[in-house]
Amino acid sequence: MSNILLIDDEKLPMDYYIRAFKMRSCSVKQYLDPDSVLDYVKNKKPHLDAIVLDIMMLPGQKYIDEDTNNGLKTGILLYKDLRAFYPKTPVIFLTNVSNPDIPTLPNETQATLVVAQKIDYPPFELVDLVESMIADVKNLEKA
């Protein structure tokens, strides 16, 4: 069973993704804001097989004083903080907006980072992408 962390401030649309993951026997934990997800990973230190992260969301208290460009960069800041806990875990930015900062993230490879437009990835296609990335990482670890 894969453990997936889903971070997106839109609860209702994400319910479809959560259902798709659960139908494939994945465990999914959803968070709607950066503060609660950072508290979760700091305090619980859960094993995660993949992280699905929205880019645009409210900054919360953690990033209130940061330049989030009205929330357009909140996910990128959160991503950088999550990398401290999960340096090799696959991350999928699932977003409705394009952001020029994403391709310039340092030290990332296609095996650990994918940018996906929500419109291009209906629920089961996202699950396929995530499962493929998890398998790729496990194969790299075996090699």
C-alpha positions as CSV (number, residue, x, y, z in Angstrom):
1,M,0.0,0.0,0.0
2,S,1.4,3.4,-1.0
3,N,1.1,6.4,1.3
4,I,0.2,9.6,-0.5
5,L,0.2,13.1,0.9
6,L,-2.2,15.4,-1.0
7,I,-1.9,19.2,-0.4
8,D,-4.5,21.4,-2.1
9,D,-6.7,24.1,-0.7
10,E,-9.7,23.0,-2.9
11,K,-11.3,20.2,-0.9
12,L,-14.2,19.3,-3.1
13,P,-12.3,18.7,-6.4
14,M,-9.6,16.7,-4.5
15,D,-12.3,14.3,-3.2
16,Y,-12.3,12.7,-6.6
17,Y,-8.5,12.2,-6.5
18,I,-8.7,10.8,-3.0
19,R,-11.4,8.3,-4.1
20,A,-9.3,7.2,-7.0
21,F,-6.2,6.6,-4.8
22,K,-8.3,4.7,-2.3
23,M,-9.8,2.5,-5.0
24,R,-6.2,1.5,-5.8
25,S,-5.6,0.7,-2.2
26,C,-3.5,3.7,-1.4
27,S,-3.6,5.5,1.9
28,V,-4.2,9.3,1.3
29,K,-3.8,12.1,3.8
30,Q,-5.1,15.5,2.6
31,Y,-4.2,18.9,3.9
32,L,-5.7,22.2,2.8
33,D,-3.0,24.6,4.0
34,P,0.8,24.8,4.5
35,D,0.7,25.2,8.3
36,S,-1.2,22.0,9.0
37,V,0.8,19.9,6.6
38,L,4.1,21.2,8.1
39,D,2.9,20.4,11.6
40,Y,1.9,17.0,10.5
41,V,5.2,16.0,9.0
42,K,7.2,17.6,11.8
43,N,5.2,15.9,14.6
44,K,4.3,12.6,13.0
45,K,7.2,12.0,10.5
46,P,5.1,9.7,8.4
47,H,6.5,7.4,5.7
48,L,5.4,8.9,2.4
49,D,5.7,7.3,-1.0
50,A,4.6,10.4,-3.0
51,I,3.5,14.0,-2.5
52,V,0.9,15.7,-4.7
53,L,1.1,19.4,-4.2
54,D,-0.9,22.4,-5.5
55,I,1.1,25.5,-6.3
56,M,-1.4,28.2,-5.6
57,M,-2.8,28.4,-2.1
58,L,-3.0,30.9,0.8
59,P,0.3,31.4,2.6
60,G,-0.9,30.5,6.1
61,Q,1.2,31.8,9.0
62,K,4.3,30.0,7.8
63,Y,4.7,32.1,4.7
64,I,2.7,35.2,5.6
65,D,5.9,37.4,5.5
66,E,7.2,35.7,2.3
67,D,6.7,36.9,-1.2
68,T,4.1,34.4,-2.4
69,N,3.0,36.6,-5.3
70,N,-0.6,36.5,-3.9
71,G,-0.4,32.8,-3.3
72,L,1.1,31.8,-6.7
73,K,4.3,30.7,-5.0
74,T,3.1,29.2,-1.8
75,G,3.3,25.7,-3.1
76,I,6.9,26.2,-4.2
77,L,7.9,27.5,-0.7
78,L,6.1,24.6,0.9
79,Y,7.8,22.2,-1.5
80,K,11.3,23.4,-0.5
81,D,10.4,22.9,3.2
82,L,9.0,19.4,2.6
83,R,12.2,18.5,0.8
84,A,14.0,18.8,4.1
85,F,11.9,15.8,5.4
86,Y,11.5,13.9,2.1
87,P,14.5,14.5,-0.2
88,K,13.9,11.6,-2.6
89,T,10.1,11.3,-2.4
90,P,8.4,11.8,-5.7
91,V,6.6,15.1,-5.9
92,I,3.9,16.0,-8.4
93,F,2.9,19.6,-8.7
94,L,-0.8,19.4,-9.6
95,T,-2.0,22.8,-10.6
96,N,-4.3,25.0,-12.6
97,V,-1.7,27.7,-13.1
98,S,1.6,27.7,-14.9
99,N,4.5,29.1,-12.9
100,P,7.9,29.9,-14.4
101,D,9.7,29.2,-11.1
102,I,9.0,25.4,-11.2
103,P,11.5,24.3,-13.9
104,T,14.3,26.1,-12.1
105,L,14.0,24.3,-8.8
106,P,17.5,23.2,-7.8
107,N,18.8,19.6,-7.9
108,E,15.7,17.9,-9.2
109,T,15.4,15.1,-11.7
110,Q,12.4,13.8,-13.6
111,A,12.4,10.9,-11.2
112,T,11.4,13.1,-8.3
113,L,9.5,16.0,-9.7
114,V,6.7,16.3,-12.2
115,V,4.5,19.3,-13.1
116,A,1.0,18.3,-14.1
117,Q,-2.0,20.5,-15.1
118,K,-5.1,19.4,-13.3
119,I,-7.1,19.5,-16.6
120,D,-4.7,17.0,-18.1
121,Y,-4.9,14.5,-15.3
122,P,-8.3,13.2,-14.3
123,P,-8.3,11.2,-11.1
124,F,-7.2,7.7,-12.3
125,E,-4.6,9.2,-14.7
126,L,-3.1,11.0,-11.8
127,V,-3.0,7.8,-9.8
128,D,-1.3,6.1,-12.7
129,L,1.3,8.8,-12.9
130,V,2.0,8.6,-9.1
131,E,2.2,4.9,-9.1
132,S,4.6,5.0,-12.0
133,M,6.8,7.5,-10.2
134,I,6.8,5.4,-7.0
135,A,7.9,2.4,-9.0
136,D,10.6,4.4,-10.8
137,V,12.1,5.5,-7.4
138,K,12.0,2.0,-6.0
139,N,13.7,0.7,-9.1
140,L,16.4,3.3,-8.8
141,E,16.9,2.4,-5.2
142,K,17.4,-1.3,-6.1
143,A,20.0,-0.5,-8.8
